[in-house]
């Protein structure tokens, strides 16, 4: 970030035609008007911003109505009278209008009692100093910066702090605690000690916030370049135990007879960052490539990150001590996958394809690792391809990210083996067409061929055929499948 721009330089950043129209309409109404918040912050951070918020001393709705009328055809006005706000959309630009206000809160709600106020009142109620700067849009002061809490200084220093007493700020609206952590993670800033300590003191207040608002902030943290920073801050201030106790349960190292296991919480954060890095590398390497006609309908970018966060959750339940080999976590993949639906439901995450994707990857994440460690057979490859389907590439990305050993030789050996596994998958898929495989003979045809009603034997025949094809006993071919089924039906006494 460069030194603070002059008023003349700031005017250059207000070059959208809509700013001149807002300025003129505000002057005609005799109203003070300012652009505030993220748009101003991002000017100084030299980041593009589509987040345009305007505050006027008076009715924000009235100013928005005048601006929309002035813009004429093509302008779309949305009014939210319950919140005293309005939005104007015009040629790809969206501007939110609100009247300056002051707020007071009750202890059991984040919904404030709102009164009309001055710009000073409005800036006093905001969450962080870096989001508390305003630029005047009135003609006489156009481009003048209003920065009462030295947000520019905090931007320069990379600091997160509240404008006023942080205990009051966070108690009034506990969602601001998550926003502070999210901005620290997004911009790689440091939360000043008094602000972070206030988050820890007020952490229980997060319980009055709806799950939908909380998960919105968590998803934004997840989409940061290095989301582990946000999760680590959540753990250190005590919010993690309240919001996501299953993840907190992975924290710490237990030692017995001089033997300890790794801190599975820290391991999980490393896996998460590894996944993010792999996604960025893939994005960079494929940005000029034509899109795949068979591209998946679900964008898994966010959900692969959630799979990384959840992949080892079952370890807290699976942890056991074995006198011969030390700490074990047998079946943690299965236990973790069973936890996914209830966690998604509680966190207000979507319960459809997104949840199924995470559940599948958690259940399967040990399979390729075991292949790389124990040796590769065509049968094992077929089964992983069959169970992962179109998600096989994401599964392999997760598994490669899961190699976090401090021993370079061990990491190199696993990653080299994964290259072999990937190549073997390509070869077998080309030959056997296992991904998203459908049996060459389905259940209906089995019932018709052997004159069966729906019964246990139909299931046995279907499963036997599937296992035979995946194990390479029977080719993925209709004629061979029928021959196999006839023999199996004879064994079962059906023929």
N, C-alpha and C positions, 0 to 999 in steps of 0.2 A: 504494500500500500504506500502510495506517495504522500507527500505532505498535504495538509488540508487545502483543498481548492479554494480559490478566491470566489467572491460572489459572481464575478464575470464568468469564471470557469464553470460554476454551478449552473448558470443560465444555459450553458451549452448542453448540459445534461437534461434540460427541460425543453428539448427541441421537438417533442411531439406536439402536433397542432392542437390537440385537445387541451394542453396546459394553457395555451393562450385563450381558448374559449372559456375554460374554467375561471381564469383570471378576470376576464371581462365580465362574465356573468356575476361573479362574486362582488366585483366593484359596483355593478349596477344595483345589486341588492344591498350594498353598504355593509358587506360581511367580510370579516377576516377569513382567509382560507389558506391552508397549508397542505403540502404533501408530506406524509409522515411515514415512520416505520421502516419496513424492509426495503422499499424503493430507495430511500435516503441512505440507509446503511450500505446497500449494495453499490451505490455510486462510489463510496469511499473504498469499498473492497474491490472495485473494478470488476464487478460481476454483473452479467445481464440480469435484469429483473422484470418480471411481469406483474409483480405485486404492487399495485398502485392504490394507495389509500389516501383519501383526502379528508381533512378535518376542517369544519367551518364553525365559527362561533355563531350559533343559531341552528336552524333546521337543515340538516344534511339532505333530507328528502326534498325540501323545496329547492335547494341549489341543484340537486341532481335533475329535477324536473325541468328546470330552466336550461341546463346544459343539454339535456336530451332534445328539448324543443329546438334549441339553437342548431344542433347537429342535423336535425331533420331526418329525412328518409335514410334508413340504414342503421339508425341508432335504436337500441333496444333498452328500455328502462324496466328494471325490476325493483319493486318497493317492498320493504319488509317493515311494516309500521310497528309491529310488536317490538322490534329491536331498534327502531328509530334510524334505520339505515336504508340505503338504496344503492343500486348498481347500474352503471351505464356501460353497455357494450357497443363498440363502434369500430368496424374494420380491424378486428383482431385485438383490439385494446379493451381492457376491462378496468374500470375505475370504481372503487367503493367510496361512498360518501357517508359521513356520519357527523352529527353535531358534537361539538366539544362538550364533555360532560364530567361530572364528578360522581364518585360512587361510594356507597357504604354497604358493608356486608354484615349478615348475621352469621353466627358461628357454625350453623349446620347446613349452610348452602353456599355455593360459589356464584349464585345469581344475585347480583347487587341491586340495591335501591339506587336508581339513576336520577340525577338532576342535571339540568342545563348548567354548563360551566364555562370557564375561560380556557384558553390554550394551556395556561399553567395548570389548571385543574386536570386537564386531559393528559398532560405529560406526567403529572404526579401519579396517575393510576396505572401507568404502563409497566411492563414486566422487567425489562432490562435496559440499561443505559444505552446500549448499542442500537436498540430499537426505539429510542425515545427522542431522536432528533427530528426536527421539522424544517422544511424550507418554505418560505412564504411565497404565495402565488399572486398576491395583490400587486398591481402594477407599480405602486410607489416603492415597494420593498421586494420586487420579484427577484428570487434567487438568494434572498438573505437567509442564512442558517440560524436556527434557534436551538441552542444546545445547552440547556440549563444544568444538566447533570454530567457534562464532560464526556459524552459518549464517544466523541472523536478521540479523546485521549485513551479511552479503553480500547477502541479499535486499533490504535497505534500500538498499544502494549499487549494486545491479545488477551483481554481480561473480560470476564463475565461477572457483572454485579447488578444489583437492583438499584433503581433510582433513590428509593427511600428505605426505611428500616426493613431489612429482608424478612424478619419474623412477621411483620404486618403484611408485607407483600405476598408471602407464601401462605399465610393463614387465611387471608382474604380469598385468594384463588390458588388452591394447591396445584392446579395444572401448570402453573408457572414454574414449579420445581422441575417438572419434566422438560419444559421448554428450555430452561437454563442448561440442563444436561444435554439436550439435543443440539443447542447452538454451540456449546463447548465442543461436542463431538464433530459437528459439521465443519466448524471453522478452525478446529484444533487450537482453541483458546483454553485458558485456565480459569476455573471458577475461583474467585478470591476467597480466602479462608472464612471471612465472616458470612459470606453468602452461602458457602457450602455447609458450614456449621448450622446455619439456619434451616437449610434443607433437611439435615439430619434431625434437628429438633422438631420440625413440623411434619415429619414423614407420615405420621398416622393420619394427618388431614387428607391424604390422598384417597382415603376410603370414601369421601363424599363425592368423588369424581366418577362419572359414568364410565363403564368399561369401554364404550365406543370412543370417548375422548382420549382415554389412556392408550388404547391400541393404535390410534392415529399417530400419537407421538412416538410410540415404540416402532411403528413401521417406518417413520421418518428417520429414526436413529438407525434402523436396519439398513436403510438405503444410503447411509453416509459412506464415504470412502473407506473408513476404518471404524466400523461400528463397535468393535470391542471396547473402545474408549468409553462409549456411552454405557455399555453394560457394566464395565468396571466401576464407573461412577455411581451407577444405581446400586451396586453391591456395597460400596464403601459408605454410602449415606444411609443405608438401611431400607431403601425403597424396594430393592429386589425381593427381600423376604416377604414383603406385603403383596407385591404385584405378581411375582413368579417364584413362589417358594420351592418348586421342584428344581429350578435352576440353582437357587441358593444352596440346596441340599448337596450339590456336587462340590461345594467349596471346602477346602481344607485337606490336610494329609493326616492319616492315622498310621501310627507306627506300632508294630507288635514284634517282639523278639528281634528288634533291630531292623525290621523290614517295613518299609513304607511304600504306599502307592503314590502315583502322581496326583497332583491337584487337578481333579477332573473339570472343575470350573475354569481354571486357567487354560487347560487343554482345549476346552470347548471354544473359548474365545480365540485361541490360535487357529483352530479349524475354521471358524467363521471368517477370520481375516484372510486365511488361505483361499477360501471359496471366493471371496470378494476379489482378490487379486487375480484368480484364474478367470473370473467373469470379465474383468477389465481387459486382461490380455486377449481373451477370445474376441471381445468386442472390437479391440484395436486391430486384430489380425483379419477380421471378417467384414469390416465396415464397407469395403468396396466390392465385396462379393455379392452376386445376385442372391436373392432370398430363395430358400428351399420351398418348392411347391408343396412339399409335404410337411411344412413347418407346423409344430404343435399349436393347437388353439389356445392353450394356457401359457401365458408368459410366466416362466418359472423363476425369473431373476430374484424376486423377493422371496419366493417360497423355498428355493434352494437354500437361502440364508436361514430361513426358519428351520429347515431340516438340519442344517449345521448346528444351530442352537439346541435342537432337541435330540440330536442323534445319540447322545450318551445319557439321557435322563434316567434310563432304567438302571444305571450303575448304582444309584443310591439304594435301590431296593435289592439289587443282585449281589452287592458286596458281601463277601464271605471270606473267612480265614481257613486256609488248608495248611495243616502242619507240614506237609511235604513241599508244597510249591508257593506258599505265601498267600497273598491277597488274590482273590478271583472275582470275576464279574460275569459268570456264566449266564447266558440267555438274556443279557441286558438289552440286546437288540429287540427281542420279542417283548420283553416287559416295557421297554420304551415305546414301542409302536402301540401297545395297548393304552398307554397314557395319552397319546396324541389327541384323540377325539374329545376327551373331557377337558383338556387344557385349551384346545381351540374354542370350545363352547364357552368356557369361563372367561377367556380373554377377548371374546367377541370377534374372533377371527372367523372367516367364512367356512361353513361346514360342508361345502361341495367339493369340487375337483381339487381345490387348493389343499384342503385337509387330507384328502385321499392321497395326493402326491407326497405330502410330508410323511404321512403314516407309512406309505410304501417304502420311501427311502430310509426311514429309521429302521424298518424291519429288515431291509436288505443290505444295510451298509457294511456288515461284516462279511458278506459273501465274497465279493471280489478280493478283499483283504486275505481271506482264508485261501482263495485260489492262488494268490501271489506268494503266499507263505508256504503252502503245502504241495503245490504242483498243480498242473493244469490238465484236466481231462475234457474231451469233447462233451461228455455228458453233463459235467458241471457247468460248462459254458452255455450249453443249450438251456439249462434250467434258469440260469441268471437272465439270459436274453428273454426267455418266455415270461418270467415273473416281472422283469423291469419294463418290457415293452419299449415304447417310445421314450421312456425316461432313462434309458441305459446310459446315455452320455452324461446326464446330470448325476446319476448314481456314481459313475466313474470319477467325476469331478469331486464329489463329496469324499469318496474313498481315498483319492490321492491327497486331498486336503487333510485327511485324518492322520497322515504320517507326520508326526510331530516329534519324533525321537531326537534327543540331543546327540545321538551317535551318528555322524555323517555317513559312515559306511552302511549302517542299517537303513537309513533313508534312501541312499543311492540304490541299494539292492531292491527295496520294495518298489521304487519308482521305475527301475529297469524292468522288474517283473510285470508291473502294470502295463508297460509298453507292449510286452509280449501278450498279455491278456487282451488288450485292445485289438491287436492285430489278429489274434485268434478269433475274437468275436466277429470281426469283419469277414474273415474267411468262412466261418460256420454260418453266418447269416446269409452270405451269398449262396452257399450250398444248400442250406436247409430251410431258409425263410422262416425262422422261429419267432422273430419280433412280431408281436400282435398276431400270433399264430391262431388259426381256427382249425379244429380237427377236420381231416378229409371226410370223416363220417360223423354226423352229429347224432344227438340223442334221439331225435324223431326217427331218423332212418334206422337206427339200431332197434327201436321198438317195432317198426314196420317189418324189418328183415327177420326178426326172431319172434314176431307175434307176441310182443310183451306190452303190458300196461306199465305206467310209471311205477317203478319198484326198485328195490335195492340192487338187483342184478344189472339194471340199466346203468346205474352209477358205477358199478364195478367194471363193466365193459368200457365205459368212457374213460375212467381213470387208468385202466390197464393200457388202453391205446395211447393215452397221453404219455404215460411213463415209458412205454416202449419206444415211442418216437423220440422223446427227450434223451433216453438212454442209448439211442442208436440201434436198438434191436430191430426196429421197423422203420422203413423210410417214410418220409412225409409225403406219401403217395396214396391215392385212393385204392388202387388195386391191392397193394401190399397191406393197407389198413384193413380191407375187407377180409383178406386171407388170414390176417392176425386175429381179427375178431371171430371168425368162424372157429379157429382153433381154440380160442379162449372160451367161446360159447360151449364147445364140446366138453372142455374141462369142468365147466360149471353145470353140465347136464342140461343145458338149454336146447342144444341140438341133439 
